[in-house]
């Protein structure tokens, strides 16, 4: 009887650890890298890097706590209130995704131009 209780406890513990690891990795993946958003002070574009470990660990307790660790507007604006964090948390585009979209779009345009050029030759 005790074997089954130990097995059930181990299985529950394993599932809980797996859930915790999944939440932390999900937050890490979302907030990793540079993010482009508008600076709330003057509306100009800014590139910010967030503390991903802080976001990942705080995601275990619920909503991730975001903190800017690098900004393209620093050092002249280093004393800002980090209002851009709300924009990053919303619909801010990650640079890697933006570059992938741009490469895909540029490649598509090149392919269409090549195709049109071949059609004009024949």
N, C-alpha and C positions, 0 to 999 in steps of 0.2 A: 504494500500500500504506500509506503513512504517513497519508494522508487518513482511511482507515478506523480506524486506531489512534487518531488524534486524536478522531474522532467517537465511538468506543467509550469513550475516556477521559472525554470531555465528558459523555456519557450516564451513565456511572458516577458522576461527580462531581455531576451534577444530581440523580440519585436519592439519593445520600448527603445532599446538602443538603436535599432535600425530606423525607427521613426525620428529620433533625435538627430541622428546623423543625416538623414534625408532633409530635414528642415534646415540644418546648418549649411549643407552643401547647396541647397536651393538658393538661400540668401547669398551665399558666396558667389554663385554663378551670376546672379542678377546684378549685384553691385560691384563686381570686379571690373577693373579697367577704367578708362577715362570716359566721362560723360559730358556731353555738350548741352548747355542750357543757357538761358538768358540771365544775366546778372540782375538781381532785383534792385540794385542801387541805381543803375542807369540803363538797363535793358540791352546792353551789348552782349554778344556771345562770350561765354566763358567755358573753359574746360576744367572740370573738377575731378579729383580722384578721392574716393571715399575710403574710410577705414573698413575694409571688408571683414576683418576678423571681428571687429566690434559689431558689425551688422549681423554676421553669422551667429555669434554667441547670444546676442540680444534677441534674435529671431526665435530662439528656443523658449523664451518667456512670452512670446506673442509678436507684437509689431517690432520690426528691426529699428534700432536706434542708429541713425546715420550721422556721421561726422566727416566733414571735409578735412583731408590731410594735405592736399595739394590743390592749387588753383592757379590758372593762367593769369589772374588779376593780381596775385600776390607778388611782391611784398607791399606794393603801394596800398592795397586794400586788405591787408592782413587782419585788421581789426573789425571786419564786417560781422554781421550777426548770422551769417551762413543761411540766409533766407532761400538760397538756391536749393537747399536740401529738399524742400517741399516740391520743387520742380523736378528734381532728379527722381524723387519717389513717385511722381506722377507719370507723365508720358514723355520723359526725356529720352532721346535716342542715344544709344551707346555708339561710340566711334567705330568699333569693329563692325557692328551691324550696318552703320551708315556707309562704311567703305565697301562692304560686301554688296550692298544695294547699288552703289555707284558703279562698282566693277561690273555687276550683272547688266546694268543699264547701258554702260559704255560698250561692253562686249556685244550686246544686242544691236546697238546702233552700227557698230563696225560690221557685223554680220549682214545687216540689211544693206549697207552701202556696198559691200563686196558683192552681194547678190544682185543689186541693181546694176553694178558695173559689168558683171558677167552678162546680164540680160541685154545690155546696150551693145556689147561686143558681138553677140550672136545674131 
